């Protein structure tokens, strides 16, 4: 069965002069898309490296198999959660619950720029985790 019969678009290139030609970047020209300046995300979460950008010691040691105590404790907590709850992939709310139960609290302003959609906040270092509190029942 040929490609058009399978519902796929015709693999023929567009005719010369078609505006789609302006959108195509031919890799054989030597243009590296990583070098083309584009919009930079100012979130402070970027991990793409380039010339002069090295991994932090925090990330490098973990990627090389040498975790620090904090990383190892977090890994063991995630593993324990997965075992006792029989979950292969914890949800993000599960991960946050584990982090809170490890004793982490939001005591400092964020170093991330998440825009106006997310409001930053802090809490006391001795604040309860709040993850064991039963959900409130809604009256309908």
C-alpha positions as CSV (number, residue, x, y, z in Angstrom):
1,X,0.0,0.0,0.0
2,X,1.5,3.4,-1.0
3,X,1.7,6.4,1.4
4,X,-1.3,8.3,-0.1
5,X,-3.4,5.2,0.3
6,X,-2.6,4.9,4.0
7,X,-3.8,8.5,4.6
8,X,-0.4,10.0,4.8
9,X,0.4,13.3,3.0
10,X,2.2,13.1,-0.3
11,X,6.0,13.0,0.4
12,X,6.7,15.2,-2.6
13,X,8.3,18.5,-1.7
14,X,6.4,21.7,-2.3
15,X,7.0,23.5,-5.6
16,X,9.7,26.2,-5.8
17,X,8.3,29.6,-4.6
18,X,5.9,27.9,-2.1
19,X,6.1,29.9,1.2
20,X,6.8,26.7,3.1
21,X,10.4,26.7,1.6
22,X,11.2,29.8,3.8
23,X,10.4,27.7,6.9
24,X,12.7,24.8,6.1
25,X,16.3,24.7,7.4
26,X,18.6,22.5,5.4
27,X,21.0,20.8,7.9
28,X,23.6,20.5,5.2
29,X,24.1,24.3,5.1
30,X,25.9,24.0,8.5
31,X,23.5,26.2,10.4
32,X,23.3,25.0,14.0
33,X,19.9,25.6,15.5
34,X,21.5,25.9,18.9
35,X,23.5,28.9,17.8
36,X,20.4,30.7,16.4
37,X,19.3,33.2,19.1
38,X,15.7,32.7,20.0
39,X,13.6,33.6,23.0
40,X,15.3,32.9,26.2
41,X,13.2,31.5,29.0
42,X,14.0,33.6,32.2
43,X,12.7,30.9,34.6
44,X,16.1,29.9,36.0
45,X,15.3,26.3,35.1
46,X,17.3,26.0,31.9
47,X,19.7,23.1,31.7
48,X,20.9,23.3,28.2
49,X,24.6,23.6,28.1
50,X,26.8,25.2,25.6
51,X,30.3,26.6,25.5
52,X,31.2,28.0,28.9
53,X,28.2,26.5,30.7
54,X,29.1,23.6,32.9
55,X,27.1,21.4,35.1
56,X,26.8,22.4,38.7
57,X,28.5,20.1,41.2
58,X,25.1,19.3,42.6
59,X,24.0,17.8,39.2
60,X,27.3,16.5,38.1
61,X,27.9,14.3,41.1
62,X,24.4,12.8,40.9
63,X,24.8,12.1,37.2
64,X,28.1,10.4,37.8
65,X,26.6,8.2,40.5
66,X,27.9,9.9,43.5
67,X,24.9,11.4,45.3
68,X,25.2,13.6,48.3
69,X,23.2,12.7,51.5
70,X,20.2,14.9,50.6
71,X,19.9,13.3,47.1
72,X,20.2,9.8,48.6
73,X,17.6,10.5,51.3
74,X,15.2,11.8,48.7
75,X,15.8,8.8,46.4
76,X,15.2,6.4,49.3
77,X,12.0,8.2,50.3
78,X,10.6,8.0,46.7
79,X,11.6,4.4,46.5
80,X,9.8,3.6,49.9
81,X,6.7,5.5,48.7
82,X,6.6,3.5,45.5
83,X,7.0,0.2,47.3
84,X,4.4,0.7,50.1
85,X,1.8,2.2,47.7
86,X,2.6,-0.2,44.8
87,X,3.0,2.7,42.4
88,X,5.6,2.7,39.7
89,X,5.2,6.3,38.8
90,X,4.2,8.7,41.6
91,X,2.1,11.7,40.7
92,X,3.6,15.2,41.3
93,X,1.3,15.6,44.3
94,X,2.8,12.4,45.7
95,X,6.3,13.8,45.2
96,X,5.4,17.0,46.9
97,X,3.9,15.0,49.8
98,X,7.2,13.1,50.2
99,X,9.2,16.3,50.1
100,X,7.0,17.8,52.8
101,X,7.2,14.7,55.0
102,X,11.0,14.8,54.6
103,X,10.8,18.1,56.5
104,X,11.1,20.6,53.6
105,X,9.2,23.9,54.0
106,X,9.0,26.9,51.8
107,X,10.9,29.4,54.0
108,X,12.7,31.4,51.3
109,X,11.6,33.4,48.3
110,X,11.7,31.5,45.1
111,X,14.8,31.7,42.8
112,X,12.6,30.9,39.8
113,X,10.7,33.3,37.6
114,X,7.4,31.6,36.9
115,X,5.6,34.7,35.8
116,X,2.3,36.2,37.1
117,X,0.5,32.8,37.0
118,X,2.2,31.6,40.2
119,X,2.3,33.6,43.4
120,X,5.4,33.1,45.6
121,X,4.9,32.6,49.3
122,X,6.9,31.5,52.4
123,X,6.0,29.7,55.7
124,X,7.6,29.2,59.0
125,X,10.3,26.6,59.2
126,X,8.4,24.7,61.9
127,X,5.1,24.7,60.0
128,X,3.3,21.3,59.9
129,X,3.5,19.4,56.6
130,X,-0.3,19.5,56.2
131,X,-0.3,16.3,54.1
132,X,-1.9,14.1,56.8
133,X,-4.8,16.5,57.3
134,X,-8.1,14.9,56.1
135,X,-9.8,16.6,53.2
136,X,-12.7,18.8,54.1
137,X,-16.1,17.6,53.0
138,X,-18.0,19.9,50.7
139,X,-21.7,20.5,51.4
140,X,-23.6,20.2,48.1
